[in-house]
Amino acid sequence: MKPRVSLQDSTLRNGNFSLRIVPVRSEDVGLYEAQVKYKTEVHSCHVELGVITVTLSPPNPVIESEMLLMSCNSSHRANLVETCWLHNEHLGPTSRTFCSLSGTLSIFYPAMSDAGSWRCQLRYSDKEIISATFNLQILGFDGPTNPVVYAAAGSAAD
């Protein structure tokens, strides 16, 4: 897994033996064991890593008005009950939520207003809720709705 894996050397003396994986990949799923030996003592702990994969078709950035499919999958073993997509959930009146049984959301004519923070939330039969957040980028025109712009002679026009 090198060079994606590192130990935080500066925190080892304080008893923090955290493992950092950047970026996490689907194949990193599984059970990890940490073992610390100090003199004659051996301490160990086990951590299971699960992964959520968010896929865009076409990939990010998306071109305005071209159909977009967003899918969300997880390594969790229970049955998927519901997938919810939350857009700009903490940004007030522009927030939107879409829920379905499948993990895929279709946006037929994406607009500049669809750009921004999206969260995929997966709910499973064992009551587990898993989520991932990503930033959707849309390439398009975000200018005035009227294509005529007036500028004073001698000034700049954008």
C-alpha positions in Angstrom: 0.0 0.0 0.0 3.0 2.3 0.0 3.2 5.3 -0.5 -0.5 5.7 0.5 0.0 4.5 4.0 1.8 6.3 6.9 2.1 6.4 10.6 1.9 9.7 12.4 5.5 9.6 13.8 5.0 12.7 15.9 2.2 11.1 18.0 3.8 7.7 18.6 5.4 8.8 21.9 1.9 9.9 23.1 0.5 6.4 22.5 -1.3 7.3 19.2 -0.5 4.5 16.7 -3.0 5.6 14.1 -2.6 4.4 10.5 -3.4 6.9 7.7 -4.4 5.8 4.2 -4.6 8.4 1.5 -6.4 7.9 -0.8 -8.6 5.0 0.3 -9.4 2.6 -2.5 -12.1 -0.1 -2.8 -9.5 -2.8 -2.4 -8.5 -1.5 1.1 -11.7 -2.9 2.6 -11.0 -5.4 5.3 -9.8 -6.1 8.9 -6.7 -4.4 10.1 -4.6 -5.3 13.1 -2.3 -3.1 15.1 0.3 -4.6 17.4 2.4 -2.7 19.8 5.3 -4.3 21.6 6.8 -2.6 24.7 9.4 -4.5 26.6 7.7 -7.8 27.3 4.1 -6.7 26.8 2.2 -7.0 23.5 -1.0 -5.0 22.9 -3.2 -5.3 19.8 -6.4 -3.9 18.4 -8.5 -4.8 15.3 -10.3 -2.2 13.1 -12.5 -3.1 10.2 -12.4 -0.6 7.3 -15.5 -0.2 5.1 -15.5 1.9 1.9 -18.2 3.9 0.1 -17.7 4.5 -3.6 -19.4 7.4 -5.3 -19.4 7.2 -9.1 -20.4 9.8 -11.6 -21.2 9.1 -15.2 -19.8 11.1 -17.0 -17.0 11.7 -14.5 -16.5 15.0 -12.7 -16.6 17.8 -13.9 -20.0 17.4 -15.6 -21.0 19.5 -18.6 -24.3 21.5 -18.1 -27.3 19.9 -19.8 -25.7 16.5 -20.4 -27.4 13.6 -18.5 -25.7 12.7 -15.3 -25.9 9.5 -13.3 -24.6 9.4 -9.7 -24.3 6.1 -8.0 -23.3 5.2 -4.4 -22.2 1.8 -3.2 -20.7 0.5 0.1 -18.8 -2.6 1.2 -21.4 -3.0 4.1 -22.7 -6.6 4.0 -26.4 -6.1 5.1 -29.3 -5.5 2.6 -29.6 -2.0 1.3 -33.0 -0.5 2.3 -32.8 3.1 1.0 -30.4 5.5 -0.7 -30.9 9.3 -0.1 -29.0 12.0 -2.0 -28.9 15.4 -0.1 -27.8 18.5 -2.0 -26.6 21.6 -0.1 -28.3 20.2 3.0 -27.1 23.0 5.3 -27.4 25.9 2.9 -31.0 26.9 3.5 -33.8 27.1 0.9 -31.7 25.6 -2.0 -31.3 22.3 -0.1 -32.9 19.2 -1.8 -33.3 15.5 -0.8 -33.9 12.6 -3.2 -34.5 9.0 -1.8 -34.9 5.7 -3.7 -34.4 2.0 -3.3 -31.5 1.9 -5.8 -28.2 3.7 -5.2 -28.4 5.7 -8.4 -29.7 9.2 -9.0 -30.4 10.5 -12.6 -30.3 14.2 -13.4 -31.5 14.6 -17.0 -30.5 18.2 -17.5 -27.9 19.2 -14.9 -27.7 23.0 -14.3 -25.2 25.2 -12.5 -27.6 25.1 -9.5 -26.9 21.3 -9.2 -23.2 22.0 -8.5 -21.9 21.9 -4.9 -22.0 19.6 -2.0 -23.8 16.3 -2.3 -24.2 13.6 0.4 -25.0 10.0 -0.4 -26.7 8.3 2.6 -27.2 4.6 2.6 -29.6 2.9 5.1 -29.3 -0.9 5.6 -31.6 -3.6 7.1 -29.4 -3.9 10.2 -30.2 -0.2 11.0 -26.7 0.9 9.9 -26.6 4.3 8.2 -23.4 5.2 6.1 -22.8 8.3 4.2 -20.2 10.0 2.0 -19.9 13.7 0.9 -18.5 14.9 -2.4 -18.3 18.1 -4.4 -20.0 18.1 -7.8 -18.5 20.4 -10.4 -20.6 21.5 -13.4 -19.1 23.3 -16.4 -21.5 25.8 -17.9 -22.5 29.4 -18.3 -23.4 31.1 -15.0 -24.0 34.6 -16.4 -26.9 36.9 -16.8 -30.1 35.4 -18.2 -30.3 38.3 -20.7 -27.4 38.0 -23.2 -27.2 41.8 -23.7 -24.8 43.6 -21.3 -24.5 47.4 -21.3 -21.3 49.1 -20.2 -20.4 52.8 -20.1 -17.9 53.9 -22.8 -14.4 53.9 -21.4 -15.3 51.4 -18.6 -14.6 47.6 -18.5 -17.3 45.0 -19.3 -17.3 41.5 -18.0 
